[in-house]
Amino acid sequence: MTTTTTDLHALEAHAAHNYHPLPVVIAEAEGAWVTDVHGRRYLDALAGYSALNFGHRHPTLIGAAEAQLRRVTLTSRAFHHDQFGPFCSDLARLTGMDAVLPMNTGAEAVETAIKLARRWGYRVKGVPRDQATILVARENFHGRTTTIVGFSTDPDARDDFGPYAPGFRQVPYGDAAAIEAAIDDTTVAVLLEPVQGEAGIRIPPAGYLREVRRITHERGVLFLADEIQSGLGRTGTTFACELEDVVPDVFLLGKALGGGVVPVSAITARRELMDVFTPGSHGSTFGGNPLACAVGRAVIGLLETGEFQARGRELGARLAAGLHALPSDKVAEVRTIGLWAGIELVPGRPARDVCERMLANGVLAKDTHETTVRLAPPLVVTESEVDRLVEVLADAIG
């Protein structure tokens, strides 16, 4: 197959215009690198918004998928299959919980956690029916369903999709006192990203997560940790909550749980919380399917060695050192945690332009909120590739 640059218009002729991709057409990928239809290679510094933490086509993950493809790919939850129990057991062990509910996408995991919190609020806490409220942080990103965008503060995600579901209250991110002040008798949960990804890698103040955990425990409110982007090695730990020795009531997982092979998400919780779900109260045709479970088990196996978390810490430190050397007259702020970074440009320097210049020099990155370049290279990236990434970014900033 050959595709010219002008064919980019043909590629989108029948597609909805809900994305504004960079002008590249990827045909192959392996590890930290992708190859376009012209044979040009690019270092992938986005990794599918952290869905590709283990790189493209990791041999262990591809092997697990290929083996399962030869056996059975879907049964629906109307029947048991031999991968489901082991997957749930493995993920429960990884998260330190004892119950797992698999779904497909990150947004589905968030919706599932919302349903758990509300039903727990009514059946256990005693909140009056249909009065439950959940606290969320401003600048959050938890997905794009109509419920979720209703409590977003991003106008691109939210505008003109109403009417919105009630039951959510916004508080400033990083302000534990605001959470404590906002809790009342109707509050069933606090839903937070330990690090805000789509907002531009926004890292809360030290001690914030510990305070949220203390407050929610003392006030009888569930802490729902959305680790869909921040989890599974990205921050140099299995979960970002570990950075403050915090264990939430519910983990929300996705993206890298499918290894970039199939969409896999899940929530994990203590059994007494998860048991608010009863047969028929929640489900998914594809959630927990054999192929997803086989790949998810292989992902968990990679994480249990600790290798990828260590790479996140060590290579993240190298990335941070390089980024903090960028010129202060062109970069307003650098935010890094593990192998994850948001580079805030000074006003008047569009991040999209920087990403297009990086593309021209063989590195894929993506802008967010107009002035932020975000970086999330796969955890298989090498030291020299991290150095190359910083060099290309520095040249693109000019």
Residue, then its C-alpha position, 0 to 999 in steps of 0.5 A: m500500500t502506498t499513501t501520499t500526503t494528499d490522501l490524508h483527506a481521503l482517509e477522513a472523507h467518511a470519518a466523523h471530525n471528532y479528532h484533529p490528528l497530526p498528518v501522519v499515517i502509521a502502518e507498522a509499529e514495534g516497541a517504542w517506534v512506529t513506521d508510516v506508509h512511506g517507511r519513515r520511522y518515528l519515536d512514539a512519545l505518546a504511547g496511545y495516551s498510556a495505553l501502550n505502556f509496554g510498547h507496541r506489540h510486546p511479544t509477551l502480550i502478542g503471544a497471549a493474544e495469539a494463543q487465545l485467538r486459537r481457542v475462544t474469544l467471546t462467550s458473554r458472561a452468560f457462561h463461565h470461561d477458563q480465563f475469567g477467574p484467573f484474570c480476576s484473581d490476578l488483578a485482585r492480587l495486583t491491586g490488593m483488593d478481593a473483588v473485580l468487575p471487568m469492563n472494556t473502556g475507561a469510561e465504562a470503568v468510571e460509569t461502573a464506579i459511579k453506579l457502585a458508589r450510588r448503590w452503596g450510598y443508598r443500600v449501605k450508607g442510607v442516603p435518601r433515594d436519588q439524592a446521592t452526590i459525588l465530588v469531582a475535581r475541576e479540570n478532570f477528565h474521566g471519559r466522554t459519556t454524557t454522564i461524565v462530560g456533564f461534570s467536566t469543566d472542559p468546554d470542548a468536551r462538555d458544551d451542547f451535550g446536555p441536559y446533564a445528569p445531576g448528582f456531581r459537585q466540583v471542587p478545585y483539584g489539589d485542595a483537600a480542605a475544599i473536599e472536606a467542606a463540600i461533603d454533606d450527608t448526601t455525599v457518597a464518593v470522591l472521584l479523583e485522578p491521582v494525577q490529572g492526565e488530559a489536563g496536562i499532567r497536573i500533579p497535586p501538592a504533596g500530601y493531598l492524596r493522604e488527606v483525601r484518604r483521611i477525610t473520606h475515611e473519617r466522613g464515611v465517603l468512598f474514595l474512587a481513584d481513577e488510575i486509568q492513565s496514571g496506573l500500571g507503571r506510568t508514574g514509576t509505581t504500579f499505581a500513582c496512589e502508592l506514591e503517598d502510600v494510599v489505598p483507595d476504596v475503588f481502583l479504576l483501571g483501563k488503557a494499559l490493562g489491555g496492553g495496546v492489544v484489546p480494550v480492557s478496563a475494570i474496577t477493583a474493590r473490597r468484596e463488601l463494596m462490590d457486592v452491591f452489584t447483583p445479577g442483572s444490575h450491571g453488565s457488558t457483552f464484551g466485558g471480561n471476554p476470554l481474549a481480554c482476560a488472556v491479554g490482561r493476565a499477561v499485562i499483570g504478569l509483566l507488572e509483577t516483575g517490577e521491571f516496568q515500574a523501575r524503568g518508569r522511575e529511572l527513565g523518568a528521572r532522566l526525562a525530567a532532567g532534560l526537560h528542566a534544562l529547556p529555556s525558561d523564556k519559552v517554557a513556563e512550567v515543566r511537570t513530570i512524574g515517572l515517565w510522564a510529562g507536561i510542558e507548559l509553553v509561554p503564552g503565544r506559543p501554540a503547542r500544536d505547532v511544536c508537535e508538528r515540528m517534532l513530527a517533522n523530526g521523527v518524534l510523535a507527541k500531542d498537544t493538549h489545552e493549546t499550550t501544553v505538550r504532553l509526553a508519555p513514551p512507552l516504558v520500553v524506551t531506552e536512555s538514548e531514545v529519551d535523550r533524543l526525545v528531549e533534543v527534538l522537543a528543544d529544537a521544536i520549541g526553538 
